[in-house]
Amino acid sequence: MASGKDIRNQIRSVENTKKITKAMEMVAASKMRKAQDRMRASRPYSETIRNIASHLASAHPDYVHPYMVARNTSKGVGIIVVTTDKGLCGGLNTNILRIATNKMREEEKKGNKITTLAIGSKGLGYLNRIGARIISHITQLGDAPRIEQLIGPLKLLLDEYNAEKLDAIYLCYNKFINTMKQETVVEQILPLPKDALERKDPNIPLPDYIYEPDAATVINALLQRYIETLVYQGIAENIASEQSSRMVAMKSASDNAGNLISDLGLVYNKTRQAAITTELTEIVSGAAAVSVSAE
């Protein structure tokens, strides 16, 4: 059995750990609110650009952008994996990496070569370990990413698609549902799914657009921004999920530390009581031995 000093040292160590996890829980709670505000603020923009893209696609059926045409050549597939830069957020990264790996295996069975874009240090490290082809990566985006940070790395993947080296591009990220729930999502972003460009209310007449310089130029630029917005929204959702998951994980760690401290306190009291009992027994035995010898 461990000595009382060893148990006291262990209790002190767990108490220090509890202070750290409690502080991290409070920091994550503060960042979570800000991340949720940014995520919700970007959703109206995403919905608006989605509606405009659907209107333009319906208004000009004579011009079909390459992003709207399905391909079945089995050349390759691009996968964008969105993870976090830091750990201590429960099973968030494990879940998204598992679903991304399953998607890669599924596409490889179809004969497709996999090209990846890693967003986040955890995903980059994992893809390097499994030997995946990484065309570009983005790390250290911080708590408030900007869409211009995505343009360069994302363009490399889009160039592969425009060169017809890829048949499709998928986005893997954690979608924020609420504080206690995050959902792993594998979303096809290219070619654009038909339901993504369908109008919500076909009875509403289409606006009459005037294009400058021409419809093709405007639609090309709009769909480029549309794809960038989808990826940015996925990152915003993942950051909100990260802070929520970290807050819950740190709260659980703090609670477990408190329980462990209580258990160690009981063990320490029992150890101390046993030591006192042993000392008293020795004293009584010694006194009895002295009295017998005196007689």
N, C-alpha and C positions, 0 to 999 in steps of 0.2 A: 504494500500500500504506500502511496506517495506521502511524503512528510507534509506537515502543516505549512512550512515555508514554500514548498513547491506548489501547493494548491493556492496559496495567497498570490504567488507570482502569476499563476495561470489565470486567476480571477482578474488581476490587474491588467493582464494582456488582453483578455476578452473585453474588459471595460473600455480600454483604449480603442479597440476595434469597433465597438459599438458607437463611440463618439464619432468616428470617421464615417461609418455607414449612415448615421443619423444626419450628419452634415451633408453628405452626398444626396440623401433623400430630399432634404430641403432645397438644395441647389437644383436638383432635377425637377422638383415641383414648380419652382420659379421659371425655369427654362421651358417646361412643358406648356405653360400658359402662353408664353410668347410664341412658341412653335405652333401651337394650335391657332393662334391669331393670324400668323403668316399663312398657314395652310388654308384657313377659311377665307382669307383675303384674296388668295390666288384662284380660288374656285370660280368666282364669277367671271374672271378673265378667261379661264379655260372654257367655261360654258359658252361665253360670247364668241370666242374665236371658233369653237366647234360649230355653232349655229351659222356663222358667216361662211365657213367652209362648206357646210351642207347646202346653203343657199346658192353659193357660186357653182357647186358641182351640179345642182339641179337646174340652174339657169342656163348652163352651157353644156348640154349633152354632146354637142359636136366636138368638144375638146376634152379628151380624156388624159389626165395626167398619169405618168408612169406609176405614181404612188397608189393609184386606184386600180391597177391591173394585177390580177393574181398570176403567179408564176408557179410552174410545176416541173422545173428542170432538175431538181435534186442536186444543185450545185453547192449550196451552203446556206447557213442560217446564222444570223447575228443575234446575240443575247446580251442585253444590258442588265448587269447585276448591281443592284443598289443595296449597299450595306452601310454600316457605321464605321467611323474612324476609331472609336474607342469601344472598350468592352464593358463588362459589368452591367449589362442590360438584359439579363435573363437569357432565354432561348431565342431572342429576336433574330440574330444573325444565323444561328444554327437552322432555324426553320426556313429562312429564305434561301440559304445555300443548299439545303436539301432539295427544295422544290426546283431550284435552278439546275442542280445536278440531274434530277430526274428528267427535266426537259432536254438537257443535252444528250442523255442516253437515248431518249425517245427519238430525237432527230438523227442521231448517229445510226440507229437501226434502220432509218429510212435512206441512208446513204449520204446524208448531208454533212459537210464539214462545218465545224463550229468556230465562229469568230466572236470574241467577247469584248465588251467594254466594261471595265470595272470602275464603279463609283463607290469609294470608301476603302479604307486600308484593310479592313477585315476581308472583304471580297477579293481584293487584289492579292493578298497573301494566300488565300485559299486557291485561287485560280492558278497562281504560280506553282503551288505545291502539286496540283494535279496535272500540270503540264498543258493547260489550255492555251490556245492562241489568243493573246491579248493585243488588240490593235491599238488601244489607247486606254488611259486610266485617268481618274480624277480623285484626288485625295485632299484632306484638310479643307473641306468646303466651309467648315465652321457652322455656327448655329443659324446664320442668316445668309444662305447661298444666293448668288446672283445669277441670272439666266445667261449673262455673257460669259460666265465661267464654263458653261457647257458647250458653247458653240464650236470651239476648236476641236476638242476630243470627239464630239458627236459627229462633226463633219467628216472625219476619217471613216467612220462606220457608214455614213450615208453615201460617201463616195464609192464604197464597195458595192452598195446596193445599186447606185446609179450605173455602175459599170457592169451590172448584171452578174456579179459574182455571188450575190446572196439572193435567195428567193423570198425571205421574210426576215423581219426583225421583231424580237420580243423584249418586253420590259418586265423585269422581276423586281418587286418591291413589297414592302409592308404597308398595307392600307390602314389608316387610322379609323377605327370604328368608335371606340370610346377609351377611357382611361384603362380599363381592365381588359380590353380586347383589341387585338390587331390581327388583320387578315392578310395572309400571304397571297399575292396576286401575280399571275403570269398573263400579261396583256399583249396582244399583238398590235403593234403600231404601224407596221408596214408589211404587205400592202394594207391600206386603210380598210378595215372591215366595213361591209355595207351598212351595218346598223349604226356605225359611228357617224356616217354622213346622211343618215335618214332624217328628214324633218320631223319634229315632234308633232306638228299639226299640219298635215298636208292641205287642209281646207283654207289655210291662210295663204293669200296670193303672195308670190315671190316679189321682193323689191326689184325695181328697175335700176340696175347698176349701170353706171357710166364708167368705163375703164380708161385709164391713162397709164402707159401708152396703149396697151392692148390687153385682152382678156388672158392670154397665155402667160404674159409676164406677171400680171397681178396674181393669178392663181398659183403660179410657181412659187412666188415669194410668200404667199399666204400659207401654203401647205408646209413650206420650210419652217415658218414660225409656229405652225400648228404642231409639228413633231417636237420641236424644242420645248414648247409649252407642256406637252404630255410628259416629257422626261422631267422637266422642272417640277411639275405637280407631283410626280412620283417621288422625287427627292424630298419635297416638302412634307408629303404624307409620311415618308420613312423617318424624317427627323422628329416629327410629332410622336410617332410610334416609339422611337428610341427613348425619348425623354420619359414617356409614360411607362415604358417597360423598365427603365432604370429606376424610376421612383418606386415602383412596386417591388422590384428586386431588392433595393436597399431597405425598404420597410420590412420586408421579410427577413433580411439579414439582421436588422436591428432587433426584431422580435426574437429571432433564434438566439442571438447573443444574450438577450435578457433571460431567456429560459435556461441557457447554459450557465449563466452566472448564478441563477437560483439553485440549479443542481449542484454546482461546485460549492456553493455556500453550505448546502446540506452535507456534502461529503466532508468539507472542512470542519464543520461542527461535530460530526461523528468522529472524525479523526482526533480532534482535540479532546472530546469527551473520553475516547478510548485511552488517550495518553494520560489524562488526569486519573482515570480509574486504575490504570496500571501503576501510577505513582503512589496512589493511596494504598493499593494492595501491598506494594513493596514496603511502605512505611509501617502498615499494620503488622506485616509479617516480621519486619525487623524488630518492632517493639515487642512482639510476642516472643521472639527468639531471645531477646535480652532478658525478659522477665523469667523465662524458663531457666536460663543459665544462672540467674541470680538466686533462684531457689536451690 
